[in-house]
Amino acid sequence: MFGCLVAGRLVQTDAVQVSGDKFVFQLSDYETVNHVVVFMLGTVPFPPGMGGAVYFSFPDPGGVPVWQLLGFITNDKPSAIFRISGLKAGGEGAGGAHPFGLASNGGSPSMAQVGVSVEPLDQLVQQTPVSSAAVSSVDSFLQFTQKMLDSLYNFASSFAVTQAQMTPAPSETFIPSGCVLKWYENFQRRLAQNPNFWKI
């Protein structure tokens, strides 16, 4: 019914059903993972009035795993991207009884878990996910960046003059428009390859 995806890895569809309405994915080498996508496969919808709360658990070989609510998916919103790189073990939302109980990661220090708990929609909307797991807005960022690049290039190009039209201005520095165009094209190419390249 569910799938889990991490960039650069194969799609996981092998969730372990730990109870009638609880499913768990094993997430190896979680330290290298920034975002997790959880989605419905499209083969089986949620029953009417139900959805899936998505949780994340850090490995805890010495005790009971602590689960943190990331958000939820529904028939109307069958997929979501969650940021897990900012979460802290035993952090916000920790403690108390939990729907996954003692689901174990096998004691592996690099194996985290993503859980989906099928719950009533009216309960899902009342739950508060951890704030640092906010759904990523990569698409909005890419659209903004593209518009910004277009605006900069169009603005700079509006001042273009030929060499014959140039008048001496000792206090001005002139940049060939070809340099701006080259930067524009390089930035677009790098952004298409990795939307987060500018963070490096």
Buried (B, 14 or more C-beta within 10 A) or exposed (E): BBBBBBEEEEEBBEBEEBEEBBBBBBBBEBEEBEBBBBBBEEEEEBEEEBBBBBBBBBBBEEEBBBBBBBBBBBBEEBEBBBBBEEBEEEEBBBEEEBBBEEBBBEEEEEBBBBBBBBBEBEEBEEEEBBEBBBBBEEEEEEEEBEEEBEEBBEEBEEEEEEEEEEEEEEEEEEEEBEEBEEBBEEBBEEBEEEBEEEEE
